[in-house]
Amino acid sequence: MSEDQIMSGASEAAQRQVRVQLTSQQEDIALPESTGPILVPTGLRRYALSTLVNNLLSSEKPIPFEFLINGTFLRTSIDEYLIDNGISAETTLEIEYVRALIPPLHIASFQHDDWVSSTDVLSTTSPAASWASGATVKKGQERLLSGSYDGLLRIWNMSSETIATSPAATEGGHTASIKATKFVSPNQIASAGLDRTVRLWKYTEDEGGFAGKIAPQLELYGHKSGIESLSVHAKSNRLLTGSSDHTVGFWSTKKADAPAAPESLLPSSARNSKRRKLNSSVSTAQRGPLSLLSGHTAPVSAAIFDAKDATVGYSASWDHSLRTWDLVTGGLVDTRTTSHSLLSLEHLPELNLLAAGTAARHITLIDPRASATTVAAMTLRGHTNAVVSLARDPHSTYGLISGSHDGTCRIWDIRSTKTDKEGVIGESVYSITRKSLEEEGKADSKRVGGEGVKVFSVCWDKTIGIVSAGEDKRIQINRGEGVLSSKA
């Protein structure tokens, strides 16, 4: 094709017109209902469409918009979209517009003495605050919780001050690295780690909120190897754990509901007494699991509750499988086998999807329902190392954040896709790097595999923002209002 033919085709596309109906589900930026379909050139792209909508809204300050057609972001000209999808220009095209992405800015970083394996948030909008019993969370009194490879839990205020630290091993604390920790409520914490135990802690603060105390409350024994994952359902007083011993643990946070701990696993038993230094003056109640769910053939990297039904659990494993469990009977309901080891798991309930981070650097979206005809509904690509942590966007049905050993967190909107020979591929809409690299003057340098800055944990809170932690011994907070735009 000659250059003249190419120019002629481009000019023709710009002159061709299509009728579009512009809509928004966000009331504050919606056009009047009387606004009918309008004719626009098919050569328009996102920027020109954004200018058009701002003119129609008579916006004093231009608002950047994104545009969705049939649930997918427009990433080409309208003309290219029509051709790629076999749609006639005679059609009235329904285009939904939403506010464009706002990059989450770095707010703060909290320094630790060792790698930070896990982090959680206590705010007025966090799950732990929903089931508060006797304690409440006040605005401006938000707290961060971290678990570290040094075996200690720490509570932080938003001024990066440590206001409480858990006891050392000799005083009833963890005897090895902590791998997972969660707020159960404003006054209770759960943690688990390489010492094979799940521990419940009572958390209290002084009246001014300047100091607090983390006191041992309950020790749970049952796993025969390190615990990698911990999930909380506070309303039912239940926990789920994933362990390197290939099992999923199901536990009660209430001492009265939990069965006796297995004698062979207690630290006072002959087999373990040589390995542990115990302080006999510290006495904490010890209990066992409600059940241990067997079926996986390799370490269980993640175990979570169904976001809408706490009697259902999901687990992901190095054995490449995602399993669905009936937690009431302990029965295995379903097994989905993938092509790669699975390292992390999150539920997107409104979309009936589970997101599984893999050792192969991508995220697989899986429909766990029995009616699903394929294992992978979509693949999210962009990371350059293992994806070890996932969290939902609290503002959007379609949003997800991932933490990876490549040293970044990536934000995904599963409406941002392209289709290639591998099927539907999702592309990340924003990448968050570690602030510690910038401070070292190495922001532009790419470490091999993210060495030194690997992200181990990420969570996303509506009030605090995006909280991530990792190998750089930092908790990092990033925040942007309405990072993704539409709720549903």
Secondary structure in CASP SS format (residue, H / E / C, confidence):
PFRMAT SS
TARGET T0000
AUTHOR 0000-0000-0000
METHOD secondary structure of the structure
MODEL  1
M C 1.00
S C 1.00
E H 1.00
D H 1.00
Q H 1.00
I H 1.00
M H 1.00
S H 1.00
G H 1.00
A H 1.00
S H 1.00
E H 1.00
A H 1.00
A H 1.00
Q H 1.00
R C 1.00
Q E 1.00
V E 1.00
R E 1.00
V E 1.00
Q E 1.00
L E 1.00
T E 1.00
S C 1.00
Q C 1.00
Q C 1.00
E H 1.00
D H 1.00
I H 1.00
A C 1.00
L C 1.00
P C 1.00
E C 1.00
S C 1.00
T C 1.00
G C 1.00
P C 1.00
I E 1.00
L E 1.00
V E 1.00
P E 1.00
T C 1.00
G C 1.00
L C 1.00
R C 1.00
R H 1.00
Y H 1.00
A H 1.00
L H 1.00
S H 1.00
T H 1.00
L H 1.00
V H 1.00
N H 1.00
N H 1.00
L H 1.00
L H 1.00
S C 1.00
S C 1.00
E C 1.00
K C 1.00
P C 1.00
I C 1.00
P C 1.00
F E 1.00
E E 1.00
F E 1.00
L E 1.00
I E 1.00
N C 1.00
G C 1.00
T E 1.00
F E 1.00
L C 1.00
R C 1.00
T C 1.00
S C 1.00
I H 1.00
D H 1.00
E H 1.00
Y H 1.00
L H 1.00
I H 1.00
D H 1.00
N C 1.00
G C 1.00
I C 1.00
S C 1.00
A C 1.00
E C 1.00
T C 1.00
T E 1.00
L E 1.00
E E 1.00
I E 1.00
E E 1.00
Y E 1.00
V E 1.00
R E 1.00
A C 1.00
L C 1.00
I C 1.00
P C 1.00
P C 1.00
L E 1.00
H E 1.00
I E 1.00
A E 1.00
S E 1.00
F E 1.00
Q E 1.00
H C 1.00
D C 1.00
D C 1.00
W C 1.00
V E 1.00
S E 1.00
S E 1.00
T E 1.00
D E 1.00
V E 1.00
L E 1.00
S C 1.00
T C 1.00
T C 1.00
S C 1.00
P H 1.00
A H 1.00
A H 1.00
S H 1.00
W C 1.00
A C 1.00
S C 1.00
G C 1.00
A C 1.00
T C 1.00
V C 1.00
K C 1.00
K C 1.00
G C 1.00
Q C 1.00
E C 1.00
R E 1.00
L E 1.00
L E 1.00
S E 1.00
G E 1.00
S E 1.00
Y C 1.00
D C 1.00
G C 1.00
L C 1.00
L E 1.00
R E 1.00
I E 1.00
W E 1.00
N C 1.00
M C 1.00
S C 1.00
S C 1.00
E C 1.00
T E 1.00
I E 1.00
A E 1.00
T E 1.00
S C 1.00
P C 1.00
A C 1.00
A H 1.00
T H 1.00
E H 1.00
G C 1.00
G C 1.00
H C 1.00
T C 1.00
A C 1.00
S C 1.00
I E 1.00
K E 1.00
A E 1.00
T E 1.00
K E 1.00
F E 1.00
V E 1.00
S E 1.00
P C 1.00
N C 1.00
Q E 1.00
I E 1.00
A E 1.00
S E 1.00
A E 1.00
G E 1.00
L C 1.00
D C 1.00
R C 1.00
T C 1.00
V E 1.00
R E 1.00
L E 1.00
W E 1.00
K E 1.00
Y E 1.00
T E 1.00
E E 1.00
D C 1.00
E C 1.00
G C 1.00
G C 1.00
F C 1.00
A C 1.00
G E 1.00
K E 1.00
I E 1.00
A E 1.00
P E 1.00
Q E 1.00
L E 1.00
E E 1.00
L E 1.00
Y C 1.00
G C 1.00
H C 1.00
K C 1.00
S C 1.00
G C 1.00
I E 1.00
E E 1.00
S E 1.00
L E 1.00
S E 1.00
V E 1.00
H E 1.00
A H 1.00
K H 1.00
S H 1.00
N C 1.00
R E 1.00
L E 1.00
L E 1.00
T E 1.00
G E 1.00
S E 1.00
S C 1.00
D C 1.00
H C 1.00
T C 1.00
V E 1.00
G E 1.00
F E 1.00
W E 1.00
S E 1.00
T C 1.00
K C 1.00
K H 1.00
A H 1.00
D H 1.00
A C 1.00
P C 1.00
A E 1.00
A C 1.00
P C 1.00
E H 1.00
S H 1.00
L H 1.00
L C 1.00
P C 1.00
S C 1.00
S C 1.00
A H 1.00
R H 1.00
N H 1.00
S H 1.00
K C 1.00
R C 1.00
R C 1.00
K C 1.00
L C 1.00
N C 1.00
S C 1.00
S C 1.00
V C 1.00
S C 1.00
T C 1.00
A E 1.00
Q E 1.00
R E 1.00
G C 1.00
P C 1.00
L C 1.00
S E 1.00
L E 1.00
L E 1.00
S C 1.00
G C 1.00
H C 1.00
T C 1.00
A C 1.00
P C 1.00
V E 1.00
S E 1.00
A E 1.00
A E 1.00
I E 1.00
F E 1.00
D C 1.00
A C 1.00
K C 1.00
D C 1.00
A C 1.00
T C 1.00
V E 1.00
G E 1.00
Y E 1.00
S E 1.00
A E 1.00
S E 1.00
W C 1.00
D C 1.00
H C 1.00
S E 1.00
L E 1.00
R E 1.00
T E 1.00
W E 1.00
D E 1.00
L C 1.00
V C 1.00
T C 1.00
G C 1.00
G E 1.00
L E 1.00
V E 1.00
D E 1.00
T E 1.00
R E 1.00
T E 1.00
T C 1.00
S C 1.00
H C 1.00
S C 1.00
L E 1.00
L E 1.00
S E 1.00
L E 1.00
E E 1.00
H E 1.00
L E 1.00
P H 1.00
E H 1.00
L H 1.00
N C 1.00
L E 1.00
L E 1.00
A E 1.00
A E 1.00
G E 1.00
T E 1.00
A C 1.00
A C 1.00
R C 1.00
H C 1.00
I E 1.00
T E 1.00
L E 1.00
I E 1.00
D C 1.00
P C 1.00
R C 1.00
A C 1.00
S C 1.00
A C 1.00
T C 1.00
T C 1.00
V C 1.00
A E 1.00
A E 1.00
M E 1.00
T E 1.00
L E 1.00
R E 1.00
G C 1.00
H C 1.00
T C 1.00
N C 1.00
A C 1.00
V E 1.00
V E 1.00
S E 1.00
L E 1.00
A E 1.00
R E 1.00
D C 1.00
P C 1.00
H C 1.00
S C 1.00
T C 1.00
Y C 1.00
G E 1.00
L E 1.00
I E 1.00
S E 1.00
G E 1.00
S E 1.00
H C 1.00
D C 1.00
G C 1.00
T E 1.00
C E 1.00
R E 1.00
I E 1.00
W E 1.00
D E 1.00
I E 1.00
R E 1.00
S E 1.00
T E 1.00
K E 1.00
T E 1.00
D E 1.00
K C 1.00
E C 1.00
G E 1.00
V E 1.00
I E 1.00
G E 1.00
E E 1.00
S E 1.00
V E 1.00
Y E 1.00
S E 1.00
I E 1.00
T E 1.00
R C 1.00
K H 1.00
S H 1.00
L H 1.00
E H 1.00
E H 1.00
E C 1.00
G C 1.00
K C 1.00
A C 1.00
D C 1.00
S C 1.00
K C 1.00
R C 1.00
V H 1.00
G H 1.00
G H 1.00
E C 1.00
G C 1.00
V C 1.00
K C 1.00
V E 1.00
F E 1.00
S E 1.00
V E 1.00
C E 1.00
W E 1.00
D E 1.00
K C 1.00
T C 1.00
I C 1.00
G E 1.00
I E 1.00
V E 1.00
S E 1.00
A E 1.00
G E 1.00
E C 1.00
D C 1.00
K C 1.00
R E 1.00
I E 1.00
Q E 1.00
I E 1.00
N E 1.00
R E 1.00
G C 1.00
E C 1.00
G C 1.00
V C 1.00
L C 1.00
S C 1.00
S C 1.00
K C 1.00
A C 1.00
END
